[in-house]
Amino acid sequence: MKNKNIFYTIMLSMSFCLFSCQGLVDGINEDPNSIPIEDISPELFLSGAQLANISFQCGHLSRISALYSNQLFGFASVYGDIYRYNISTAESSSSWDKIYVGVVTNVRSIIENAPDDFLLKGICKVIEANAIGSAAAIFGDVPYTEINNPDIDDPVFNGQVDVLVAMQALLDDAISDLEAASSRPLPQDLHFNGDADMWIATAHSLKAKYHLLRRHYPVAYASAGMGISSDAGSLQYVPRGTETTVDDKNQFWTTLNGARGGDIGSGDSYLTQLLDPSSSIYRGNAKTDETARSGYAYVNETDGISNFGIIEGFEPQDIISYAENILTLAECGARANGFEVGLGHLNEYRAWLNTGAHLNSNFDTLAYNYEAYTAEDFAAGGMENMDNIDPLRALLREIVEERYVSGFLTWMPFDDHRRLRKEDADIVVPFEVNDPSASGHVQRLPYPSNELNANSNAPDDDPGIFTKTEVNQ
């Protein structure tokens, strides 16, 4: 990994090519190479860092994780091959650059050049923790302690657990900075416009996410209790383009509306069947009607224009959401504090679903229903426990399934399935492998070929997608 000081490349090329955020370059001379870095306002690099993180979190690798969680189907071309586990290390190269160049280079520059701006520093630390923590979750061991060092061309790969521990410390620092900051209008902040409290809640939700990866359920519950508490507080990519532009749109919509039309979609995936009222494994019951969500969550592989639900051109994309946080409260509350606590959080989420807020206007007039569950529903023989398992395990099974459905197109289903298969086979979502000849379910995504080839401290070969990472061994 060569250190790359290409602030302008990231700031400008990502702005114009990916999202057309004109505000990033307001006030900058047309010949930026003539301007010293220290003479440019640090906050101008914030949007570039956020856009790089968005592109990683909501992009190609996220769709691959949905293929390997049996939520999407690969019909043809590269996604058809990937679906059947024929994946090249080249598939990760672009995302790796977005993490280590697009995010880290920009946020470290901001922190260095704005040492007294606690709002900017805090936001930057949350973004870095989001990017690096997600990288550790999906790849395993990744470079961290030696990155962005001009004296080190080839940083070492740190252990996955060590990186997750470092992310907890970084998020603690971010919270401290943000608590010392005052909110102010910050148009370069594409998520919360400089609202420190929203960033603090996001930091706590990320802490909960990373504790959950390690099965630290009580502390994950405590962190989630200080995390995102409403849908308005979700960290999302919200498209800001226009009807006549192809830039700044839902990234999945853009993919299907470009070269990948016909290659990837819902098909007859396990998720599709769970939500389909006509399916033998339909998850609905007397208190749950998934008709509207079935339509909203279906991805038509033909092209982006054919989709009006979760990947409609202007549909926001979750990065770390209210849904994920409250369902973390539900799972970890049930595990750490008992059945009633977990049920309470699940019903709080179901009450929100029952408002239709999880749907857009194209589907919110279709049938949906999410009545509150009672303890009797999870007792032996109840509607959520027809196989007579322990009521707490039946509740956890329902929470995990809800996380699988609500986390569609985020990392949550991929992370959960790998975490739960180790010790909780009775409550894991039981989708099958995509190819019966495979050696099992996917455990990680491949390192990029450019890092394997250029970094002398990288593994000689990628460990393979069926090799368990440290937290799941």
Buried (B, 14 or more C-beta within 10 A) or exposed (E): BEBBEEBBBBBBEBBBEBBBBEEBBEEBEEEBEEEEBEEBEBBBBBBBBBBBBBBBBBBBBBBBBBBBBBBBBBBBEBBBBBBBBEBBBEBBBBBBBBBBBBBBBBBBBBBEBBEEBBBBBBBBBBBBBBBBBBBBBBBBBBBBEBBBEEEBBBBBBBBBBBBBBBBBEBBBBBBBBBEEBEBEEBBBBBBBEBBBEBBBBBBBBBBBBBBBBBBBBEBBBBBBBBBBBEBEBBBBBBBBBEEEEBBBBBBBBBBBBEEBBBBBBBBEBBBBBBBBEEBEEBBBBEBBBBBBBBBBBBBBBEBBEBBBBBBBBBBBBBBBBBBBBBBBBBBBBBBBBEBEBBBBBBBEBBEBBBEBBBBBEBBBEBEBBBBBBBEEBBBEEBBBBEEEBEBBBBBBBBBBBBBBBBBBBBBBBBBBBBBBBEEBEBBBBEBEBBEEEEEEBBBBBBBBBBBBEEBEBBEEEBBEBBBBBBBBE
